């Protein structure tokens, strides 16, 4: 049976006809006030979408993905202990390890001992800048460089800490020396910092693009031969606005490819997606597991290359086997039982997602152009304009939470007074402020529920 015969009994219904039917059912109530809502990014969302919505859009075809990897984060303060933990995680299903390295004193050979680098992707979060360490790291992994991501992000360090590792010139000089080691997966962009501080999705995309543009400029000026091979890794936070988050990741790929094309650079970027911290709560903490489940689903459908889940108790418990196993198993269930690894680009052609992708991309590109016209990302960081805009966005979201327009179940709605957390705190779960001299105002990550939780802790 042909497609035309199969659907011959079903007549195509226009967007106008759908809207007329809806207005009839509303019995005089205003269609726009009742059914159209506006996102924090200023995008008006309709109650339905159809093929007519795509006719005016220039749809960009996303590259076909190679699947996604299950990652586990491990703090490597002790090389032997971190190695043991990594080997255990790999036997239990982890396909990628995200090592946070606090010091160049960590022995890289001990850290990677017996890990099959031919099968396991290794990402590094280096909390320092050292040419010697990166050189020894690459020497220890010389036959498997395609699986190694060093994620050097000197601008991200400045934004988070308020200071360069050393000084601007010295940081760029060391970065240049590291790039001369000819490792393609050297550069990283920490978008999670902006999202966890309260930046909305358009800001996250524009800041990611402008942040990456600083590195593309550096490559273009000093390492032009590496433009065609250098892979930039974006670490991106994923929140609970399910379809918008799918669209955000798709938009990032489109925008970066557009920017890279202007430089004649590699248009592919590696996206590591991780659940946002903004909506995670201290009370009714098991709800965090529900939040991370949908956020990981958005990450996968948005075509992330690596998904790094967050344990449900990470904000108040030290690293523990149970929390990490639950986080890893969530991804294993999505991959092996829910078949989230069977279809690439599953969101392609979805009227709603394609429309949001286009709108997010357009708004982010406009903001990116404004940042570049204002001197670029570094200039606006130093002038505290980026910090100001993130604070404005965070304040709006916080006010929405305080009014209970934005709901976190178990915290500002349906809270159980039986929950007691004072004796459960192994980590300080709130923003830490240390008075110190900084070059710029650092961008601080902060959860929405912090003030509410602090008040509850006082009354336990």
Steps between C-alpha positions, in 0.01 A plus 500: 500500500641840401529791740236696307253209530573451869414861586229560237226505765677764705476856372772749578385760750644850481639695791216748459239225532664365816504846656134563411401171664695586813346846521154345470576264789629790711148647493608861476816492713808666353712247309831679562442557872366152565724275292812688390778525758832681487831344602766691698681543167205694356379217276123473470390137499181408319268213600564317172743490209471347154688487171406858418728617781802359318433657161656834591799346682840430355559163662861402556580132470684377806791260448408139563621406843727213596298415808549626854723388781413441865744701711584491868668784683786414738698735721864398469658640814670164545613331179480138624158539658363683195640230272335226705171685489526554124571133431200402711275753322609370160418140595157624607418674173681833484633570150673826583675636810507868595800549728523819706870552571577746784880505472779442245658270760251224408679206337333454163643150448350380828172673421456326165649163597320204333229722349437386143550829316401334175144468629458767767480874439684704762410863572708717729396795712835650593477751785839646407693593186818307434675427172716232666199313636312499169817388321542207741128419467525482121822299521323245721214472251693544174326218311149607598484876459158485329353378829663771714342841567706745705234777495737792568284807570698797625209740439266274695749505787504881493119517498466253788785620723534866407870461421715344233708198600804733478450807279326553167820487292648208690176297485479552125868416460455168688184428302698555181771258617234239578341548157841443342491146641265431206218342696168574331272476806671765712248784536188510716221750569324476836142608419378329819643787705269750330193278517554407865539869585159577349557585132199422284530281192558782252775637723656155541514456123629851429763483776609154385541632147682817604720306744592255223559791263784619724672165447433498126654848483803370689535206262453724197770742619757255636418142393325530165615153400289353783168662407397205283569239767447662841191366680336725760311320779199680646390396849131593499244498784161347427192612693145377537337687209503176303443603137679833533812322628494263204475803273781680686755226433396476135527878474851495645619264226344716229638825640850365555513352150396839361771678700770243421419526130590870509851405615532202270522295821371155585121532526459206738499557875483247783211555742516366853159547662441490874191572713474856626556577868244784502197281576661245732369499856614405847155401626303225326832411341370189324315736267843593364512155343181572305643831386830351382313223315310743275803725466711210376224410257509855362878475472480179300223619268689826455790293363758545777815296441563433869245499783640557849225438753493653849431286810172595667679579829806676358418839654520379860673157505863422431568264210336169581450169324120499517441848358751447221354158414149646477622779270684254277209254496260772387707532183538125462122460514452775241753338269434127549137477605339815358684478164620861504802390301312356203413817306723793409351847462163383632372858529555582131181627339304535826300817436519633855869420560609627157315827559652551846845409365466770236375762749773425756763513227375833365486665842838360606664612176366851550637512857833359378526781246432756774776352716748506213401857410569590864858374480454125542451261789820577693441874482143465623613269781754758613236774480269275706226516235475120473475471879231771509284331236527160669400656833197664338389168355565316827302760696197460272512123540543531877200733524295251298603225742422717804152577360454127440452557128803278450441183700753268658292218644590426860648844554275794416195278445388170655779517756502240777569636847614153599820544300800572720837573342718672761673176603542380140729777377847372414564792263404866527218525241486878461699767320837559664634853493865569573617861519809526282648726238395410145556650158129474413183410687477118491184332374346295783289189461192503720198274543149649501396345830796607716329775704193283561717212618706719732181621668370145540828382652467772765161366609586129524 
